[in-house]
């Protein structure tokens, strides 16, 4: 079974770079972002896309969406790549 990683903030350059590098190594990547379309979510290395509420205006909804995804599918790692790191660390 491949390693599964949920990468949040998929619209950032850093997340897009991570998604490409992880995908090339055979990691099954889910890309999460509030934007309908983003560079990270558009990557050919993404196996699953998740649209979440905007963190800045709905932090509770954002957290609920991430937690629901973690309950729905088994992940080996959650990689927050931007400001969501603070919310998810609490």
PyMOL Python script that loads the backbone (N, CA, C, O; Angstrom):
from pymol import cmd

cmd.read_pdbstr("""\
ATOM      1  N   UNK A   1       0.845  -1.181   0.000  1.00  0.00           N
ATOM      2  CA  UNK A   1       0.000   0.000   0.000  1.00  0.00           C
ATOM      3  C   UNK A   1       0.893   1.248   0.000  1.00  0.00           C
ATOM      4  O   UNK A   1       1.811   1.351   0.814  1.00  0.00           O
ATOM      5  N   UNK A   2       0.630   2.190  -0.904  1.00  0.00           N
ATOM      6  CA  UNK A   2       1.490   3.383  -0.970  1.00  0.00           C
ATOM      7  C   UNK A   2       1.292   4.297   0.235  1.00  0.00           C
ATOM      8  O   UNK A   2       0.260   4.259   0.904  1.00  0.00           O
ATOM      9  N   UNK A   3       2.283   5.100   0.487  1.00  0.00           N
ATOM     10  CA  UNK A   3       2.187   6.119   1.531  1.00  0.00           C
ATOM     11  C   UNK A   3       1.178   7.161   1.061  1.00  0.00           C
ATOM     12  O   UNK A   3       1.200   7.579  -0.097  1.00  0.00           O
ATOM     13  N   UNK A   4       0.286   7.582   1.974  1.00  0.00           N
ATOM     14  CA  UNK A   4      -0.715   8.609   1.657  1.00  0.00           C
ATOM     15  C   UNK A   4      -0.435   9.861   2.465  1.00  0.00           C
ATOM     16  O   UNK A   4      -0.285   9.814   3.686  1.00  0.00           O
ATOM     17  N   UNK A   5      -0.366  10.988   1.757  1.00  0.00           N
ATOM     18  CA  UNK A   5      -0.104  12.263   2.417  1.00  0.00           C
ATOM     19  C   UNK A   5      -1.142  13.285   1.977  1.00  0.00           C
ATOM     20  O   UNK A   5      -1.444  13.409   0.790  1.00  0.00           O
ATOM     21  N   UNK A   6      -1.680  14.009   2.942  1.00  0.00           N
ATOM     22  CA  UNK A   6      -2.601  15.119   2.687  1.00  0.00           C
ATOM     23  C   UNK A   6      -1.798  16.409   2.776  1.00  0.00           C
ATOM     24  O   UNK A   6      -1.273  16.750   3.836  1.00  0.00           O
ATOM     25  N   UNK A   7      -1.703  17.129   1.652  1.00  0.00           N
ATOM     26  CA  UNK A   7      -0.965  18.390   1.590  1.00  0.00           C
ATOM     27  C   UNK A   7      -1.979  19.523   1.548  1.00  0.00           C
ATOM     28  O   UNK A   7      -2.799  19.592   0.633  1.00  0.00           O
ATOM     29  N   UNK A   8      -1.927  20.411   2.534  1.00  0.00           N
ATOM     30  CA  UNK A   8      -2.848  21.552   2.546  1.00  0.00           C
ATOM     31  C   UNK A   8      -2.157  22.783   1.965  1.00  0.00           C
ATOM     32  O   UNK A   8      -0.935  22.818   1.823  1.00  0.00           O
ATOM     33  N   UNK A   9      -2.962  23.788   1.632  1.00  0.00           N
ATOM     34  CA  UNK A   9      -2.397  25.000   1.038  1.00  0.00           C
ATOM     35  C   UNK A   9      -1.856  24.752  -0.352  1.00  0.00           C
ATOM     36  O   UNK A   9      -0.803  25.276  -0.715  1.00  0.00           O
ATOM     37  N   UNK A  10      -2.575  23.949  -1.142  1.00  0.00           N
ATOM     38  CA  UNK A  10      -2.076  23.488  -2.442  1.00  0.00           C
ATOM     39  C   UNK A  10      -1.884  24.595  -3.472  1.00  0.00           C
ATOM     40  O   UNK A  10      -1.332  24.347  -4.544  1.00  0.00           O
ATOM     41  N   UNK A  11      -2.329  25.810  -3.166  1.00  0.00           N
ATOM     42  CA  UNK A  11      -2.137  26.905  -4.127  1.00  0.00           C
ATOM     43  C   UNK A  11      -0.769  27.570  -3.987  1.00  0.00           C
ATOM     44  O   UNK A  11      -0.392  28.390  -4.825  1.00  0.00           O
ATOM     45  N   UNK A  12      -0.030  27.228  -2.946  1.00  0.00           N
ATOM     46  CA  UNK A  12       1.275  27.856  -2.748  1.00  0.00           C
ATOM     47  C   UNK A  12       2.352  27.154  -3.588  1.00  0.00           C
ATOM     48  O   UNK A  12       2.238  25.973  -3.916  1.00  0.00           O
ATOM     49  N   UNK A  13       3.386  27.911  -3.918  1.00  0.00           N
ATOM     50  CA  UNK A  13       4.495  27.344  -4.688  1.00  0.00           C
ATOM     51  C   UNK A  13       5.135  26.185  -3.927  1.00  0.00           C
ATOM     52  O   UNK A  13       5.452  25.149  -4.510  1.00  0.00           O
ATOM     53  N   UNK A  14       5.321  26.370  -2.624  1.00  0.00           N
ATOM     54  CA  UNK A  14       5.958  25.345  -1.804  1.00  0.00           C
ATOM     55  C   UNK A  14       5.166  24.038  -1.841  1.00  0.00           C
ATOM     56  O   UNK A  14       5.744  22.962  -1.993  1.00  0.00           O
ATOM     57  N   UNK A  15       3.838  24.135  -1.701  1.00  0.00           N
ATOM     58  CA  UNK A  15       2.998  22.932  -1.727  1.00  0.00           C
ATOM     59  C   UNK A  15       3.053  22.259  -3.095  1.00  0.00           C
ATOM     60  O   UNK A  15       3.129  21.034  -3.191  1.00  0.00           O
ATOM     61  N   UNK A  16       3.014  23.062  -4.143  1.00  0.00           N
ATOM     62  CA  UNK A  16       3.073  22.507  -5.496  1.00  0.00           C
ATOM     63  C   UNK A  16       4.375  21.744  -5.704  1.00  0.00           C
ATOM     64  O   UNK A  16       4.380  20.663  -6.293  1.00  0.00           O
ATOM     65  N   UNK A  17       5.459  22.300  -5.226  1.00  0.00           N
ATOM     66  CA  UNK A  17       6.767  21.646  -5.323  1.00  0.00           C
ATOM     67  C   UNK A  17       6.766  20.325  -4.536  1.00  0.00           C
ATOM     68  O   UNK A  17       7.254  19.304  -5.021  1.00  0.00           O
ATOM     69  N   UNK A  18       6.217  20.360  -3.331  1.00  0.00           N
ATOM     70  CA  UNK A  18       6.125  19.143  -2.518  1.00  0.00           C
ATOM     71  C   UNK A  18       5.297  18.067  -3.220  1.00  0.00           C
ATOM     72  O   UNK A  18       5.685  16.899  -3.266  1.00  0.00           O
ATOM     73  N   UNK A  19       4.159  18.479  -3.762  1.00  0.00           N
ATOM     74  CA  UNK A  19       3.267  17.535  -4.442  1.00  0.00           C
ATOM     75  C   UNK A  19       3.997  16.852  -5.593  1.00  0.00           C
ATOM     76  O   UNK A  19       3.906  15.634  -5.746  1.00  0.00           O
ATOM     77  N   UNK A  20       4.709  17.613  -6.391  1.00  0.00           N
ATOM     78  CA  UNK A  20       5.451  17.036  -7.522  1.00  0.00           C
ATOM     79  C   UNK A  20       6.527  16.071  -7.025  1.00  0.00           C
ATOM     80  O   UNK A  20       6.652  14.959  -7.540  1.00  0.00           O
ATOM     81  N   UNK A  21       7.288  16.488  -6.041  1.00  0.00           N
ATOM     82  CA  UNK A  21       8.375  15.638  -5.539  1.00  0.00           C
ATOM     83  C   UNK A  21       7.846  14.357  -4.901  1.00  0.00           C
ATOM     84  O   UNK A  21       8.381  13.274  -5.139  1.00  0.00           O
ATOM     85  N   UNK A  22       6.802  14.480  -4.097  1.00  0.00           N
ATOM     86  CA  UNK A  22       6.228  13.301  -3.439  1.00  0.00           C
ATOM     87  C   UNK A  22       5.597  12.354  -4.452  1.00  0.00           C
ATOM     88  O   UNK A  22       5.796  11.141  -4.385  1.00  0.00           O
ATOM     89  N   UNK A  23       4.841  12.908  -5.382  1.00  0.00           N
ATOM     90  CA  UNK A  23       4.187  12.086  -6.398  1.00  0.00           C
ATOM     91  C   UNK A  23       5.175  11.305  -7.237  1.00  0.00           C
ATOM     92  O   UNK A  23       4.941  10.140  -7.561  1.00  0.00           O
ATOM     93  N   UNK A  24       6.281  11.942  -7.592  1.00  0.00           N
ATOM     94  CA  UNK A  24       7.314  11.250  -8.376  1.00  0.00           C
ATOM     95  C   UNK A  24       7.937  10.094  -7.608  1.00  0.00           C
ATOM     96  O   UNK A  24       8.467   9.158  -8.208  1.00  0.00           O
ATOM     97  N   UNK A  25       7.874  10.156  -6.300  1.00  0.00           N
ATOM     98  CA  UNK A  25       8.433   9.076  -5.474  1.00  0.00           C
ATOM     99  C   UNK A  25       7.394   7.989  -5.176  1.00  0.00           C
ATOM    100  O   UNK A  25       7.664   7.062  -4.412  1.00  0.00           O
ATOM    101  N   UNK A  26       6.210   8.107  -5.778  1.00  0.00           N
ATOM    102  CA  UNK A  26       5.189   7.083  -5.608  1.00  0.00           C
ATOM    103  C   UNK A  26       4.240   7.314  -4.448  1.00  0.00           C
ATOM    104  O   UNK A  26       3.443   6.437  -4.116  1.00  0.00           O
ATOM    105  N   UNK A  27       4.315   8.474  -3.832  1.00  0.00           N
ATOM    106  CA  UNK A  27       3.416   8.800  -2.724  1.00  0.00           C
ATOM    107  C   UNK A  27       2.048   9.159  -3.289  1.00  0.00           C
ATOM    108  O   UNK A  27       1.956   9.868  -4.291  1.00  0.00           O
ATOM    109  N   UNK A  28       0.997   8.679  -2.659  1.00  0.00           N
ATOM    110  CA  UNK A  28      -0.368   9.027  -3.041  1.00  0.00           C
ATOM    111  C   UNK A  28      -0.717  10.344  -2.354  1.00  0.00           C
ATOM    112  O   UNK A  28      -0.853  10.390  -1.131  1.00  0.00           O
ATOM    113  N   UNK A  29      -0.862  11.409  -3.131  1.00  0.00           N
ATOM    114  CA  UNK A  29      -1.035  12.756  -2.586  1.00  0.00           C
ATOM    115  C   UNK A  29      -2.468  13.242  -2.755  1.00  0.00           C
ATOM    116  O   UNK A  29      -3.042  13.165  -3.841  1.00  0.00           O
ATOM    117  N   UNK A  30      -3.034  13.742  -1.663  1.00  0.00           N
ATOM    118  CA  UNK A  30      -4.291  14.483  -1.707  1.00  0.00           C
ATOM    119  C   UNK A  30      -3.941  15.945  -1.511  1.00  0.00           C
ATOM    120  O   UNK A  30      -3.242  16.302  -0.563  1.00  0.00           O
ATOM    121  N   UNK A  31      -4.431  16.799  -2.416  1.00  0.00           N
ATOM    122  CA  UNK A  31      -4.160  18.234  -2.353  1.00  0.00           C
ATOM    123  C   UNK A  31      -5.405  18.956  -1.851  1.00  0.00           C
ATOM    124  O   UNK A  31      -6.483  18.831  -2.433  1.00  0.00           O
ATOM    125  N   UNK A  32      -5.249  19.712  -0.770  1.00  0.00           N
ATOM    126  CA  UNK A  32      -6.366  20.461  -0.191  1.00  0.00           C
ATOM    127  C   UNK A  32      -6.123  21.955  -0.343  1.00  0.00           C
ATOM    128  O   UNK A  32      -5.021  22.448  -0.098  1.00  0.00           O
ATOM    129  N   UNK A  33      -7.170  22.669  -0.751  1.00  0.00           N
ATOM    130  CA  UNK A  33      -7.064  24.114  -0.888  1.00  0.00           C
ATOM    131  C   UNK A  33      -8.465  24.705  -0.959  1.00  0.00           C
ATOM    132  O   UNK A  33      -9.425  24.016  -1.303  1.00  0.00           O
ATOM    133  N   UNK A  34      -8.571  25.988  -0.629  1.00  0.00           N
ATOM    134  CA  UNK A  34      -9.868  26.660  -0.697  1.00  0.00           C
ATOM    135  C   UNK A  34     -10.211  27.099  -2.119  1.00  0.00           C
ATOM    136  O   UNK A  34     -11.377  27.341  -2.428  1.00  0.00           O
ATOM    137  N   UNK A  35      -9.214  27.201  -2.976  1.00  0.00           N
ATOM    138  CA  UNK A  35      -9.458  27.587  -4.365  1.00  0.00           C
ATOM    139  C   UNK A  35      -9.949  26.391  -5.174  1.00  0.00           C
ATOM    140  O   UNK A  35      -9.488  25.264  -4.991  1.00  0.00           O
ATOM    141  N   UNK A  36     -10.882  26.658  -6.061  1.00  0.00           N
ATOM    142  CA  UNK A  36     -11.401  25.578  -6.899  1.00  0.00           C
ATOM    143  C   UNK A  36     -10.304  25.026  -7.807  1.00  0.00           C
ATOM    144  O   UNK A  36     -10.177  23.815  -7.992  1.00  0.00           O
ATOM    145  N   UNK A  37      -9.524  25.934  -8.361  1.00  0.00           N
ATOM    146  CA  UNK A  37      -8.400  25.546  -9.215  1.00  0.00           C
ATOM    147  C   UNK A  37      -7.123  26.136  -8.633  1.00  0.00           C
ATOM    148  O   UNK A  37      -7.091  27.308  -8.257  1.00  0.00           O
ATOM    149  N   UNK A  38      -6.093  25.344  -8.562  1.00  0.00           N
ATOM    150  CA  UNK A  38      -4.792  25.831  -8.102  1.00  0.00           C
ATOM    151  C   UNK A  38      -3.712  24.976  -8.745  1.00  0.00           C
ATOM    152  O   UNK A  38      -3.971  23.869  -9.216  1.00  0.00           O
ATOM    153  N   UNK A  39      -2.510  25.505  -8.754  1.00  0.00           N
ATOM    154  CA  UNK A  39      -1.399  24.781  -9.379  1.00  0.00           C
ATOM    155  C   UNK A  39      -1.201  23.413  -8.737  1.00  0.00           C
ATOM    156  O   UNK A  39      -1.028  22.414  -9.436  1.00  0.00           O
ATOM    157  N   UNK A  40      -1.225  23.369  -7.420  1.00  0.00           N
ATOM    158  CA  UNK A  40      -1.020  22.102  -6.731  1.00  0.00           C
ATOM    159  C   UNK A  40      -2.114  21.088  -7.014  1.00  0.00           C
ATOM    160  O   UNK A  40      -1.836  19.910  -7.240  1.00  0.00           O
ATOM    161  N   UNK A  41      -3.368  21.551  -7.001  1.00  0.00           N
ATOM    162  CA  UNK A  41      -4.487  20.643  -7.265  1.00  0.00           C
ATOM    163  C   UNK A  41      -4.534  20.201  -8.721  1.00  0.00           C
ATOM    164  O   UNK A  41      -5.143  19.180  -9.041  1.00  0.00           O
ATOM    165  N   UNK A  42      -3.898  20.962  -9.602  1.00  0.00           N
ATOM    166  CA  UNK A  42      -3.891  20.629 -11.030  1.00  0.00           C
ATOM    167  C   UNK A  42      -2.744  19.696 -11.414  1.00  0.00           C
ATOM    168  O   UNK A  42      -2.676  19.235 -12.553  1.00  0.00           O
ATOM    169  N   UNK A  43      -1.864  19.421 -10.493  1.00  0.00           N
ATOM    170  CA  UNK A  43      -0.703  18.582 -10.782  1.00  0.00           C
ATOM    171  C   UNK A  43      -1.115  17.167 -11.183  1.00  0.00           C
ATOM    172  O   UNK A  43      -2.062  16.600 -10.638  1.00  0.00           O
ATOM    173  N   UNK A  44      -0.401  16.625 -12.125  1.00  0.00           N
ATOM    174  CA  UNK A  44      -0.679  15.238 -12.528  1.00  0.00           C
ATOM    175  C   UNK A  44      -0.318  14.248 -11.424  1.00  0.00           C
ATOM    176  O   UNK A  44      -0.706  13.082 -11.486  1.00  0.00           O
ATOM    177  N   UNK A  45       0.416  14.701 -10.425  1.00  0.00           N
ATOM    178  CA  UNK A  45       0.843  13.826  -9.338  1.00  0.00           C
ATOM    179  C   UNK A  45      -0.183  13.745  -8.211  1.00  0.00           C
ATOM    180  O   UNK A  45       0.032  13.021  -7.239  1.00  0.00           O
ATOM    181  N   UNK A  46      -1.273  14.459  -8.322  1.00  0.00           N
ATOM    182  CA  UNK A  46      -2.318  14.445  -7.293  1.00  0.00           C
ATOM    183  C   UNK A  46      -3.291  13.311  -7.584  1.00  0.00           C
ATOM    184  O   UNK A  46      -3.780  13.176  -8.705  1.00  0.00           O
ATOM    185  N   UNK A  47      -3.569  12.503  -6.578  1.00  0.00           N
ATOM    186  CA  UNK A  47      -4.516  11.407  -6.759  1.00  0.00           C
ATOM    187  C   UNK A  47      -5.915  11.783  -6.265  1.00  0.00           C
ATOM    188  O   UNK A  47      -6.902  11.143  -6.628  1.00  0.00           O
ATOM    189  N   UNK A  48      -5.989  12.820  -5.437  1.00  0.00           N
ATOM    190  CA  UNK A  48      -7.281  13.243  -4.884  1.00  0.00           C
ATOM    191  C   UNK A  48      -7.216  14.740  -4.610  1.00  0.00           C
ATOM    192  O   UNK A  48      -6.187  15.260  -4.177  1.00  0.00           O
ATOM    193  N   UNK A  49      -8.328  15.426  -4.869  1.00  0.00           N
ATOM    194  CA  UNK A  49      -8.413  16.873  -4.642  1.00  0.00           C
ATOM    195  C   UNK A  49      -9.497  17.159  -3.618  1.00  0.00           C
ATOM    196  O   UNK A  49     -10.568  16.553  -3.644  1.00  0.00           O
ATOM    197  N   UNK A  50      -9.212  18.083  -2.723  1.00  0.00           N
ATOM    198  CA  UNK A  50     -10.158  18.419  -1.661  1.00  0.00           C
ATOM    199  C   UNK A  50     -10.305  19.931  -1.591  1.00  0.00           C
ATOM    200  O   UNK A  50      -9.324  20.650  -1.403  1.00  0.00           O
ATOM    201  N   UNK A  51     -11.533  20.409  -1.741  1.00  0.00           N
ATOM    202  CA  UNK A  51     -11.789  21.844  -1.592  1.00  0.00           C
ATOM    203  C   UNK A  51     -12.275  22.083  -0.173  1.00  0.00           C
ATOM    204  O   UNK A  51     -13.220  21.444   0.290  1.00  0.00           O
ATOM    205  N   UNK A  52     -11.628  22.998   0.504  1.00  0.00           N
ATOM    206  CA  UNK A  52     -11.938  23.310   1.898  1.00  0.00           C
ATOM    207  C   UNK A  52     -12.355  24.776   2.016  1.00  0.00           C
ATOM    208  O   UNK A  52     -12.038  25.573   1.133  1.00  0.00           O
ATOM    209  N   UNK A  53     -13.063  25.146   3.094  1.00  0.00           N
ATOM    210  CA  UNK A  53     -13.416  26.556   3.300  1.00  0.00           C
ATOM    211  C   UNK A  53     -12.165  27.430   3.444  1.00  0.00           C
ATOM    212  O   UNK A  53     -11.077  26.940   3.747  1.00  0.00           O
ATOM    213  N   UNK A  54     -12.346  28.721   3.222  1.00  0.00           N
ATOM    214  CA  UNK A  54     -11.238  29.676   3.344  1.00  0.00           C
ATOM    215  C   UNK A  54     -10.841  29.791   4.813  1.00  0.00           C
ATOM    216  O   UNK A  54     -11.674  30.112   5.661  1.00  0.00           O
ATOM    217  N   UNK A  55      -9.600  29.536   5.108  1.00  0.00           N
ATOM    218  CA  UNK A  55      -9.106  29.558   6.486  1.00  0.00           C
ATOM    219  C   UNK A  55      -9.305  30.921   7.144  1.00  0.00           C
ATOM    220  O   UNK A  55      -9.699  30.988   8.308  1.00  0.00           O
ATOM    221  N   UNK A  56      -9.041  31.996   6.427  1.00  0.00           N
ATOM    222  CA  UNK A  56      -9.108  33.333   7.001  1.00  0.00           C
ATOM    223  C   UNK A  56     -10.499  33.771   7.405  1.00  0.00           C
ATOM    224  O   UNK A  56     -10.649  34.565   8.334  1.00  0.00           O
ATOM    225  N   UNK A  57     -11.519  33.272   6.727  1.00  0.00           N
ATOM    226  CA  UNK A  57     -12.890  33.682   7.042  1.00  0.00           C
ATOM    227  C   UNK A  57     -13.698  32.608   7.755  1.00  0.00           C
ATOM    228  O   UNK A  57     -14.716  32.913   8.375  1.00  0.00           O
ATOM    229  N   UNK A  58     -13.261  31.365   7.677  1.00  0.00           N
ATOM    230  CA  UNK A  58     -13.998  30.268   8.312  1.00  0.00           C
ATOM    231  C   UNK A  58     -13.032  29.219   8.870  1.00  0.00           C
ATOM    232  O   UNK A  58     -12.989  28.092   8.377  1.00  0.00           O
ATOM    233  N   UNK A  59     -12.260  29.587   9.897  1.00  0.00           N
ATOM    234  CA  UNK A  59     -11.283  28.626  10.426  1.00  0.00           C
ATOM    235  C   UNK A  59     -11.927  27.350  10.969  1.00  0.00           C
ATOM    236  O   UNK A  59     -11.362  26.264  10.839  1.00  0.00           O
ATOM    237  N   UNK A  60     -13.104  27.481  11.573  1.00  0.00           N
ATOM    238  CA  UNK A  60     -13.794  26.297  12.088  1.00  0.00           C
ATOM    239  C   UNK A  60     -14.205  25.357  10.972  1.00  0.00           C
ATOM    240  O   UNK A  60     -14.045  24.141  11.081  1.00  0.00           O
ATOM    241  N   UNK A  61     -14.737  25.925   9.899  1.00  0.00           N
ATOM    242  CA  UNK A  61     -15.126  25.117   8.742  1.00  0.00           C
ATOM    243  C   UNK A  61     -13.928  24.462   8.080  1.00  0.00           C
ATOM    244  O   UNK A  61     -13.990  23.318   7.630  1.00  0.00           O
ATOM    245  N   UNK A  62     -12.832  25.215   8.031  1.00  0.00           N
ATOM    246  CA  UNK A  62     -11.595  24.678   7.459  1.00  0.00           C
ATOM    247  C   UNK A  62     -11.135  23.460   8.268  1.00  0.00           C
ATOM    248  O   UNK A  62     -10.850  22.398   7.715  1.00  0.00           O
ATOM    249  N   UNK A  63     -11.072  23.639   9.568  1.00  0.00           N
ATOM    250  CA  UNK A  63     -10.625  22.551  10.437  1.00  0.00           C
ATOM    251  C   UNK A  63     -11.559  21.352  10.341  1.00  0.00           C
ATOM    252  O   UNK A  63     -11.100  20.212  10.277  1.00  0.00           O
ATOM    253  N   UNK A  64     -12.871  21.601  10.332  1.00  0.00           N
ATOM    254  CA  UNK A  64     -13.844  20.512  10.202  1.00  0.00           C
ATOM    255  C   UNK A  64     -13.636  19.734   8.903  1.00  0.00           C
ATOM    256  O   UNK A  64     -13.712  18.505   8.897  1.00  0.00           O
ATOM    257  N   UNK A  65     -13.375  20.442   7.807  1.00  0.00           N
ATOM    258  CA  UNK A  65     -13.179  19.782   6.512  1.00  0.00           C
ATOM    259  C   UNK A  65     -11.923  18.911   6.512  1.00  0.00           C
ATOM    260  O   UNK A  65     -11.935  17.796   5.990  1.00  0.00           O
ATOM    261  N   UNK A  66     -10.849  19.419   7.092  1.00  0.00           N
ATOM    262  CA  UNK A  66      -9.603  18.640   7.161  1.00  0.00           C
ATOM    263  C   UNK A  66      -9.794  17.413   8.055  1.00  0.00           C
ATOM    264  O   UNK A  66      -9.384  16.309   7.697  1.00  0.00           O
ATOM    265  N   UNK A  67     -10.414  17.612   9.212  1.00  0.00           N
ATOM    266  CA  UNK A  67     -10.641  16.485  10.129  1.00  0.00           C
ATOM    267  C   UNK A  67     -11.573  15.441   9.518  1.00  0.00           C
ATOM    268  O   UNK A  67     -11.374  14.242   9.716  1.00  0.00           O
ATOM    269  N   UNK A  68     -12.592  15.888   8.776  1.00  0.00           N
ATOM    270  CA  UNK A  68     -13.506  14.949   8.113  1.00  0.00           C
ATOM    271  C   UNK A  68     -12.754  14.112   7.079  1.00  0.00           C
ATOM    272  O   UNK A  68     -12.994  12.910   6.956  1.00  0.00           O
ATOM    273  N   UNK A  69     -11.848  14.744   6.340  1.00  0.00           N
ATOM    274  CA  UNK A  69     -11.055  14.003   5.353  1.00  0.00           C
ATOM    275  C   UNK A  69     -10.136  12.995   6.046  1.00  0.00           C
ATOM    276  O   UNK A  69      -9.964  11.876   5.561  1.00  0.00           O
ATOM    277  N   UNK A  70      -9.555  13.382   7.160  1.00  0.00           N
ATOM    278  CA  UNK A  70      -8.685  12.462   7.902  1.00  0.00           C
ATOM    279  C   UNK A  70      -9.474  11.286   8.470  1.00  0.00           C
ATOM    280  O   UNK A  70      -8.933  10.189   8.616  1.00  0.00           O
ATOM    281  N   UNK A  71     -10.746  11.504   8.791  1.00  0.00           N
ATOM    282  CA  UNK A  71     -11.612  10.411   9.256  1.00  0.00           C
ATOM    283  C   UNK A  71     -12.033   9.502   8.104  1.00  0.00           C
ATOM    284  O   UNK A  71     -12.191   8.294   8.282  1.00  0.00           O
ATOM    285  N   UNK A  72     -12.214  10.093   6.924  1.00  0.00           N
ATOM    286  CA  UNK A  72     -12.700   9.367   5.750  1.00  0.00           C
ATOM    287  C   UNK A  72     -11.661   8.408   5.164  1.00  0.00           C
ATOM    288  O   UNK A  72     -11.994   7.312   4.714  1.00  0.00           O
ATOM    289  N   UNK A  73     -10.413   8.838   5.177  1.00  0.00           N
ATOM    290  CA  UNK A  73      -9.351   8.057   4.541  1.00  0.00           C
ATOM    291  C   UNK A  73      -8.142   7.967   5.468  1.00  0.00           C
ATOM    292  O   UNK A  73      -7.838   8.912   6.197  1.00  0.00           O
ATOM    293  N   UNK A  74      -7.463   6.842   5.437  1.00  0.00           N
ATOM    294  CA  UNK A  74      -6.258   6.737   6.268  1.00  0.00           C
ATOM    295  C   UNK A  74      -5.076   7.462   5.612  1.00  0.00           C
ATOM    296  O   UNK A  74      -4.716   7.176   4.470  1.00  0.00           O
ATOM    297  N   UNK A  75      -4.492   8.386   6.336  1.00  0.00           N
ATOM    298  CA  UNK A  75      -3.310   9.113   5.859  1.00  0.00           C
ATOM    299  C   UNK A  75      -2.131   8.806   6.771  1.00  0.00           C
ATOM    300  O   UNK A  75      -2.292   8.618   7.977  1.00  0.00           O
ATOM    301  N   UNK A  76      -0.958   8.759   6.181  1.00  0.00           N
ATOM    302  CA  UNK A  76       0.262   8.569   6.953  1.00  0.00           C
ATOM    303  C   UNK A  76       0.787   9.887   7.497  1.00  0.00           C
ATOM    304  O   UNK A  76       1.487   9.919   8.509  1.00  0.00           O
ATOM    305  N   UNK A  77       0.440  10.980   6.812  1.00  0.00           N
ATOM    306  CA  UNK A  77       0.974  12.279   7.207  1.00  0.00           C
ATOM    307  C   UNK A  77       0.085  13.402   6.691  1.00  0.00           C
ATOM    308  O   UNK A  77      -0.442  13.335   5.581  1.00  0.00           O
ATOM    309  N   UNK A  78      -0.072  14.433   7.513  1.00  0.00           N
ATOM    310  CA  UNK A  78      -0.709  15.681   7.109  1.00  0.00           C
ATOM    311  C   UNK A  78       0.392  16.723   7.014  1.00  0.00           C
ATOM    312  O   UNK A  78       1.095  16.978   7.993  1.00  0.00           O
ATOM    313  N   UNK A  79       0.549  17.331   5.836  1.00  0.00           N
ATOM    314  CA  UNK A  79       1.593  18.336   5.627  1.00  0.00           C
ATOM    315  C   UNK A  79       0.960  19.712   5.408  1.00  0.00           C
ATOM    316  O   UNK A  79       0.587  20.046   4.283  1.00  0.00           O
ATOM    317  N   UNK A  80       0.837  20.503   6.460  1.00  0.00           N
ATOM    318  CA  UNK A  80       0.367  21.881   6.264  1.00  0.00           C
ATOM    319  C   UNK A  80       1.526  22.709   5.719  1.00  0.00           C
ATOM    320  O   UNK A  80       2.655  22.590   6.194  1.00  0.00           O
ATOM    321  N   UNK A  81       1.247  23.547   4.722  1.00  0.00           N
ATOM    322  CA  UNK A  81       2.354  24.242   4.066  1.00  0.00           C
ATOM    323  C   UNK A  81       2.334  25.750   4.213  1.00  0.00           C
ATOM    324  O   UNK A  81       3.238  26.425   3.720  1.00  0.00           O
ATOM    325  N   UNK A  82       1.325  26.298   4.880  1.00  0.00           N
ATOM    326  CA  UNK A  82       1.269  27.753   4.986  1.00  0.00           C
ATOM    327  C   UNK A  82       0.667  28.115   6.335  1.00  0.00           C
ATOM    328  O   UNK A  82       0.980  27.472   7.337  1.00  0.00           O
ATOM    329  N   UNK A  83      -0.181  29.120   6.385  1.00  0.00           N
ATOM    330  CA  UNK A  83      -0.711  29.632   7.647  1.00  0.00           C
ATOM    331  C   UNK A  83      -1.580  28.629   8.403  1.00  0.00           C
ATOM    332  O   UNK A  83      -1.815  28.796   9.600  1.00  0.00           O
ATOM    333  N   UNK A  84      -2.058  27.590   7.718  1.00  0.00           N
ATOM    334  CA  UNK A  84      -2.863  26.584   8.403  1.00  0.00           C
ATOM    335  C   UNK A  84      -2.040  25.794   9.417  1.00  0.00           C
ATOM    336  O   UNK A  84      -2.603  25.101  10.264  1.00  0.00           O
ATOM    337  N   UNK A  85      -0.740  25.890   9.339  1.00  0.00           N
ATOM    338  CA  UNK A  85       0.129  25.206  10.304  1.00  0.00           C
ATOM    339  C   UNK A  85      -0.208  25.600  11.735  1.00  0.00           C
ATOM    340  O   UNK A  85      -0.234  24.752  12.627  1.00  0.00           O
ATOM    341  N   UNK A  86      -0.463  26.871  11.952  1.00  0.00           N
ATOM    342  CA  UNK A  86      -0.785  27.350  13.299  1.00  0.00           C
ATOM    343  C   UNK A  86      -2.099  26.762  13.791  1.00  0.00           C
ATOM    344  O   UNK A  86      -2.171  26.280  14.922  1.00  0.00           O
ATOM    345  N   UNK A  87      -3.136  26.793  12.967  1.00  0.00           N
ATOM    346  CA  UNK A  87      -4.440  26.250  13.357  1.00  0.00           C
ATOM    347  C   UNK A  87      -4.349  24.755  13.635  1.00  0.00           C
ATOM    348  O   UNK A  87      -4.895  24.276  14.629  1.00  0.00           O
ATOM    349  N   UNK A  88      -3.670  24.019  12.773  1.00  0.00           N
ATOM    350  CA  UNK A  88      -3.596  22.571  12.912  1.00  0.00           C
ATOM    351  C   UNK A  88      -2.698  22.128  14.059  1.00  0.00           C
ATOM    352  O   UNK A  88      -2.791  20.988  14.512  1.00  0.00           O
ATOM    353  N   UNK A  89      -1.839  23.007  14.528  1.00  0.00           N
ATOM    354  CA  UNK A  89      -0.943  22.634  15.629  1.00  0.00           C
ATOM    355  C   UNK A  89      -1.631  22.723  16.990  1.00  0.00           C
ATOM    356  O   UNK A  89      -1.132  22.184  17.978  1.00  0.00           O
ATOM    357  N   UNK A  90      -2.767  23.396  17.039  1.00  0.00           N
ATOM    358  CA  UNK A  90      -3.453  23.589  18.333  1.00  0.00           C
ATOM    359  C   UNK A  90      -4.211  22.367  18.780  1.00  0.00           C
ATOM    360  O   UNK A  90      -4.833  22.381  19.842  1.00  0.00           O
TER     361      UNK A  90
END
""", "prot")
cmd.dss("prot")
cmd.show_as("cartoon", "prot")
cmd.util.cbc("prot")
cmd.orient("prot")
